Amino acid sequence: MPIFMNNPMPHLLAYQFDGQEVEFDIAGEEVMINATEMANAFGKEPYAFLRLEQTKRFMAAMESAFPAFKSVAETELESENSPLVRTKRGRDDSGATWMHRTLALKFAAWLSPDFEVWIYRTIEEVLYAHGQRIGQEVREKARLLDRREEIKAQLQAEPLFQEYLMLDFKIRQASNRMAKYTTNQLSIFRQSA
């Protein structure tokens, strides 16, 4: 289960593996996983994995196999920020390396077979749960839009509602005129200054 306690960044989901927190970033089109936290659980560094020739070949294969990575130059794959690996520097030598979920699976296998299985299951949960939440939000929005249209259709026959719409329109017109007047006054004062 993810940890949600007052999360100021709802796109980050935190899960626990043997007491070690590992964050999953679902903000973009792809799930990114905090490789620094993954490595910390085993006393290792992501850099050691990324230096391996086998890892470089794997990243190159991903670049050629997936259209989203085709525009990424080989030198960019080894850089601090690419579609596969992102490094975020922090204060006081803190920071984090984030890996694309496919590369993170390879990294998890390098770290530990048990951790690899946990990462597979957690990624599935993240993707499934995220998809479910989006589906629920879409259904709820559709329900609300339908209800709004029902209410609007019922109210349009009411004379009081027609008056409300006319007043709302006139208020918006007055606000627009005031904004234009304020802009004109501002430019007059700026020219005379």
C-alpha positions in Angstrom: 0.0 0.0 0.0 1.3 3.5 -0.8 1.9 6.0 1.9 -0.3 9.1 1.4 0.0 11.0 4.7 -0.4 14.7 3.8 1.5 14.3 0.6 2.3 17.8 -0.8 3.1 16.2 -4.1 0.2 13.9 -5.0 2.1 12.6 -8.1 4.6 10.9 -5.8 3.6 7.6 -4.3 5.7 6.1 -1.6 5.8 2.3 -0.9 7.8 0.4 1.8 10.2 -2.4 1.1 11.6 -3.9 4.3 11.3 -0.5 6.1 12.9 1.4 3.2 10.7 4.0 1.4 10.8 3.9 -2.4 8.9 6.7 -4.3 7.2 6.3 -7.6 6.6 9.4 -9.7 3.4 9.2 -11.8 3.3 12.8 -13.0 4.5 12.3 -16.5 3.6 9.9 -19.2 5.9 7.2 -17.8 6.3 6.0 -14.2 9.7 7.0 -12.8 11.1 5.3 -9.7 13.6 6.8 -7.2 16.7 4.6 -7.9 18.6 6.3 -5.0 16.0 5.0 -2.6 16.1 1.6 -4.3 19.9 1.4 -3.9 19.8 2.7 -0.3 17.9 -0.5 0.7 21.0 -2.5 -0.3 23.8 -0.1 0.5 24.6 0.6 -3.2 24.6 3.5 -5.6 22.7 3.8 -8.9 25.9 5.1 -10.6 27.5 1.7 -10.1 24.7 0.1 -12.1 24.6 2.8 -14.8 28.4 2.4 -15.4 28.0 -1.3 -16.3 28.5 -2.1 -20.0 25.5 -4.4 -19.8 23.4 -1.5 -18.6 24.6 0.8 -21.3 23.7 -1.9 -23.9 20.3 -2.3 -22.3 19.7 1.4 -22.4 20.8 1.6 -26.1 18.4 -1.3 -26.9 15.5 0.6 -25.2 16.4 3.6 -27.2 16.1 1.7 -30.5 13.0 -0.4 -29.5 10.8 2.3 -28.1 9.6 5.3 -30.3 9.6 7.7 -27.3 13.3 7.2 -26.9 14.3 7.2 -30.6 15.3 10.9 -30.5 17.6 10.4 -27.6 21.3 10.5 -28.5 23.7 7.9 -27.0 25.5 10.6 -25.1 22.2 11.8 -23.7 21.4 8.3 -22.4 24.5 8.6 -20.1 23.7 12.2 -19.1 22.0 13.2 -15.9 18.7 13.8 -17.6 17.1 11.7 -20.2 13.8 9.9 -20.7 15.4 6.9 -19.0 17.4 8.5 -16.1 16.9 11.8 -14.3 19.1 13.2 -11.6 17.8 15.8 -9.3 20.3 17.7 -7.3 19.4 18.7 -3.7 20.9 20.8 -1.0 23.8 19.6 1.1 24.9 16.9 -1.5 21.4 15.3 -1.3 19.5 14.5 -4.5 18.1 11.6 -6.2 18.4 9.5 -9.4 15.2 8.5 -11.0 14.8 5.7 -13.5 12.2 4.9 -16.1 10.2 1.9 -14.8 11.6 -0.5 -17.3 15.2 0.4 -16.4 14.2 0.3 -12.7 13.1 -3.3 -13.2 16.6 -4.1 -14.6 18.2 -2.2 -11.7 16.0 -4.1 -9.1 17.1 -7.4 -10.6 20.7 -6.3 -10.2 20.0 -5.4 -6.5 18.1 -8.5 -5.4 15.8 -11.2 -6.7 13.3 -10.5 -3.9 13.4 -6.8 -4.5 12.9 -7.4 -8.2 9.7 -9.3 -7.6 8.5 -6.6 -5.2 9.3 -3.9 -7.8 7.3 -5.8 -10.5 4.3 -6.1 -8.2 4.5 -2.5 -7.0 4.7 -1.1 -10.6 1.7 -3.2 -11.5 -0.2 -1.8 -8.5 0.9 1.7 -9.3 -0.2 1.5 -12.9 -3.5 -0.3 -12.1 -4.4 1.9 -9.2 -3.6 5.1 -11.2 -5.7 3.9 -14.1 -8.5 3.1 -11.8 -8.4 6.5 -10.1 -8.4 8.2 -13.5 -11.3 6.1 -14.6 -13.2 7.0 -11.5 -12.5 10.7 -11.9 -13.7 10.6 -15.5 -16.9 8.8 -14.6 -17.5 11.3 -11.7 -16.9 14.3 -14.0 -19.3 12.9 -16.6 -21.9 12.3 -13.9 -21.5 15.9 -12.7 -21.7 17.4 -16.2 -24.9 15.4 -16.9 -26.5 16.6 -13.7 -25.5 20.2 -14.4 -27.1 20.0 -17.8 -30.3 18.5 -16.3 -30.5 21.3 -13.8 -29.8 24.0 -16.4 -32.5 22.6 -18.7 -35.0 22.6 -15.8 -34.1 26.1 -14.7 -34.1 27.7 -18.2 -37.9 27.6 -18.2 -38.0 29.7 -15.0 -38.3 33.5 -15.4 -36.2 34.1 -12.3 -33.4 32.0 -13.8 -33.6 34.0 -17.1 -33.3 37.2 -15.0 -30.3 35.7 -13.2 -28.6 34.9 -16.5 -29.2 38.5 -17.8 -27.8 40.0 -14.5 -24.8 37.8 -14.7 -24.2 38.9 -18.3 -24.5 42.6 -17.5 -22.1 42.2 -14.5 -19.5 40.6 -16.8 -20.0 43.4 -19.3 -19.5 46.0 -16.6 -16.4 44.2 -15.3 -14.9 44.2 -18.9 -15.7 47.9 -19.3 -14.0 48.6 -16.0 -10.9 46.6 -16.9 -10.6 48.5 -20.2 -11.1 51.8 -18.4 -8.4 50.9 -15.8 -6.0 49.9 -18.6 -6.7 53.2 -20.5 -6.2 55.2 -17.3 -3.0 53.4 -16.5 -1.5 54.1 -20.0 -2.5 57.7 -19.7 -0.7 58.0 -16.3 2.3 56.2 -17.6 2.6 58.5 -20.6 2.4 61.6 -18.5 5.0 60.3 -15.9 
